Amino acid sequence: MKALVFHGPGKRSWEDVPAATIQDSTDAVVRVDAVTICGTDLHILGGDVPEVTDGRILGHEAVGTVVEVGDGVQTLAPGDRVLVSCITACGTCRFCRESRYGQCLGGGWILGHLIDGTQAELVRVPYADNSTHRIPDGVSDEQMLMLADILPTSYEVGVLNGRLRPADVVVIIGAGPIGLAAILAARLFSPSRIVAVDLADSRLDAAKAFGANIVVNSGRDDVATVVRDLTGGLGADVTMEAVGYPETFEQAVALARPCGHVANIGVHGKPATLHLEDIWIKNLTITTGLVDTYSTPTLIGLVSSGQLDTSPMITHRFALDEFEQAYDVFSRAGETGALKVLLTAGS
């Protein structure tokens, strides 16, 4: 089969590899029908995730069709259309019993990280009963694919961990796919204002389209002044960091009001300074987290019922063998306007 293979920082190749096969009784092999690229994949290629070794197939988001299941798989059969979750869950360890699937002792984030991932013609999915979701009738591959990672991540790590409440002022730093998904998820809780911050006007335009009330280009405008003026000098009730840079984390902390909440969503490859000498007296709560995907069934229901529309996230489409072009477009999002790229088999 063909797959997108990591060969060290900055090096990737669409090449022939051995076909994915059943290795354990709880595995399924899924034919990849649609797949996307995550900002985390760019962090991997940038050398920020050293656990990813030479030869690893990248990717952790896909929808596809089951082609084979192990003897221990009870809920899937060949021919089923499924979402492959970015998080693998054994279902029985201490963390899984607490719905902390991201910390699963036998799984967690392993696809495209510690085992071969989804940017391939076939993918082996461990613990398939717990790590896939059936695609409801009437829901497209495009809509479902956004539920593999970015929407549950933004909903759980941003909105729920951030304790967002009705009438809150929320500032979301970064209007890439995760930030836009955070806007969609935040709207479910009726905040009074959603402020989106980014350097790219194209992404700020997208943030408006997704529901941000106010957009701020941090390269031209003083974000702190905008937030102070909006909140009577208090600061935001909730800030979300959706970039993964030290500067944007520190900005998120600085923009939060006393007793406010900072929800870090971004993947960081470098240390960020925590200015305790300034913030201890503000009674801030700062949360971080890897997504657990416990919310995926809820989000599937919202998409299936039409209350959430994730398809506008897709801005560029490619065939499955056009990964090099797709990565180029996605990695230059500030120039290309790319949000999420879709690669489909047989297109």
ChimeraX attribute file (.defattr): number of C-alpha atoms within 10 A of each C-alpha:
attribute: neighborCount
match mode: 1-to-1
recipient: residues
	/A:1	11
	/A:2	18
	/A:3	27
	/A:4	27
	/A:5	24
	/A:6	22
	/A:7	16
	/A:8	17
	/A:9	18
	/A:10	12
	/A:11	11
	/A:12	20
	/A:13	15
	/A:14	18
	/A:15	12
	/A:16	12
	/A:17	14
	/A:18	9
	/A:19	14
	/A:20	19
	/A:21	17
	/A:22	17
	/A:23	13
	/A:24	16
	/A:25	14
	/A:26	19
	/A:27	22
	/A:28	31
	/A:29	24
	/A:30	30
	/A:31	24
	/A:32	25
	/A:33	21
	/A:34	28
	/A:35	30
	/A:36	28
	/A:37	24
	/A:38	22
	/A:39	19
	/A:40	19
	/A:41	20
	/A:42	17
	/A:43	18
	/A:44	22
	/A:45	20
	/A:46	15
	/A:47	15
	/A:48	17
	/A:49	18
	/A:50	14
	/A:51	10
	/A:52	23
	/A:53	17
	/A:54	13
	/A:55	15
	/A:56	21
	/A:57	29
	/A:58	27
	/A:59	26
	/A:60	28
	/A:61	27
	/A:62	35
	/A:63	31
	/A:64	28
	/A:65	21
	/A:66	23
	/A:67	16
	/A:68	19
	/A:69	25
	/A:70	20
	/A:71	12
	/A:72	14
	/A:73	19
	/A:74	11
	/A:75	12
	/A:76	20
	/A:77	15
	/A:78	13
	/A:79	13
	/A:80	16
	/A:81	23
	/A:82	25
	/A:83	25
	/A:84	32
	/A:85	27
	/A:86	29
	/A:87	26
	/A:88	29
	/A:89	31
	/A:90	21
	/A:91	21
	/A:92	12
	/A:93	17
	/A:94	13
	/A:95	18
	/A:96	22
	/A:97	12
	/A:98	13
	/A:99	17
	/A:100	19
	/A:101	28
	/A:102	22
	/A:103	21
	/A:104	24
	/A:105	16
	/A:106	17
	/A:107	22
	/A:108	24
	/A:109	22
	/A:110	22
	/A:111	27
	/A:112	24
	/A:113	22
	/A:114	16
	/A:115	17
	/A:116	24
	/A:117	26
	/A:118	30
	/A:119	29
	/A:120	31
	/A:121	22
	/A:122	24
	/A:123	28
	/A:124	26
	/A:125	31
	/A:126	27
	/A:127	22
	/A:128	28
	/A:129	21
	/A:130	20
	/A:131	24
	/A:132	25
	/A:133	22
	/A:134	18
	/A:135	20
	/A:136	14
	/A:137	8
	/A:138	8
	/A:139	14
	/A:140	14
	/A:141	21
	/A:142	21
	/A:143	19
	/A:144	26
	/A:145	27
	/A:146	25
	/A:147	28
	/A:148	24
	/A:149	22
	/A:150	22
	/A:151	28
	/A:152	29
	/A:153	27
	/A:154	29
	/A:155	26
	/A:156	24
	/A:157	25
	/A:158	35
	/A:159	27
	/A:160	16
	/A:161	20
	/A:162	24
	/A:163	18
	/A:164	23
	/A:165	18
	/A:166	13
	/A:167	12
	/A:168	18
	/A:169	22
	/A:170	30
	/A:171	28
	/A:172	29
	/A:173	28
	/A:174	26
	/A:175	29
	/A:176	26
	/A:177	25
	/A:178	28
	/A:179	28
	/A:180	30
	/A:181	25
	/A:182	30
	/A:183	29
	/A:184	22
	/A:185	22
	/A:186	26
	/A:187	18
	/A:188	15
	/A:189	16
	/A:190	15
	/A:191	17
	/A:192	13
	/A:193	21
	/A:194	26
	/A:195	24
	/A:196	31
	/A:197	28
	/A:198	23
	/A:199	17
	/A:200	19
	/A:201	16
	/A:202	18
	/A:203	26
	/A:204	23
	/A:205	15
	/A:206	21
	/A:207	29
	/A:208	18
	/A:209	12
	/A:210	19
	/A:211	17
	/A:212	25
	/A:213	14
	/A:214	17
	/A:215	23
	/A:216	20
	/A:217	16
	/A:218	16
	/A:219	11
	/A:220	8
	/A:221	12
	/A:222	11
	/A:223	22
	/A:224	18
	/A:225	13
	/A:226	16
	/A:227	23
	/A:228	16
	/A:229	12
	/A:230	16
	/A:231	15
	/A:232	8
	/A:233	13
	/A:234	15
	/A:235	24
	/A:236	30
	/A:237	24
	/A:238	30
	/A:239	32
	/A:240	33
	/A:241	28
	/A:242	29
	/A:243	24
	/A:244	21
	/A:245	17
	/A:246	17
	/A:247	11
	/A:248	21
	/A:249	25
	/A:250	15
	/A:251	17
	/A:252	25
	/A:253	25
	/A:254	17
	/A:255	25
	/A:256	28
	/A:257	22
	/A:258	17
	/A:259	14
	/A:260	22
	/A:261	26
	/A:262	30
	/A:263	29
	/A:264	28
	/A:265	29
	/A:266	27
	/A:267	19
	/A:268	18
	/A:269	16
	/A:270	10
	/A:271	8
	/A:272	14
	/A:273	10
	/A:274	12
	/A:275	11
	/A:276	9
	/A:277	7
	/A:278	9
	/A:279	14
	/A:280	11
	/A:281	10
	/A:282	13
	/A:283	12
	/A:284	16
	/A:285	18
	/A:286	17
	/A:287	15
	/A:288	16
	/A:289	16
	/A:290	19
	/A:291	26
	/A:292	27
	/A:293	28
	/A:294	17
	/A:295	16
	/A:296	20
	/A:297	14
	/A:298	12
	/A:299	20
	/A:300	21
	/A:301	13
	/A:302	13
	/A:303	20
	/A:304	19
	/A:305	12
	/A:306	11
	/A:307	11
	/A:308	17
	/A:309	16
	/A:310	20
	/A:311	16
	/A:312	13
	/A:313	21
	/A:314	18
	/A:315	14
	/A:316	16
	/A:317	15
	/A:318	18
	/A:319	16
	/A:320	25
	/A:321	21
	/A:322	14
	/A:323	23
	/A:324	13
	/A:325	12
	/A:326	22
	/A:327	18
	/A:328	11
	/A:329	19
	/A:330	24
	/A:331	17
	/A:332	11
	/A:333	17
	/A:334	16
	/A:335	11
	/A:336	14
	/A:337	19
	/A:338	21
	/A:339	25
	/A:340	26
	/A:341	20
	/A:342	23
	/A:343	25
	/A:344	22
	/A:345	16
	/A:346	9
	/A:347	11
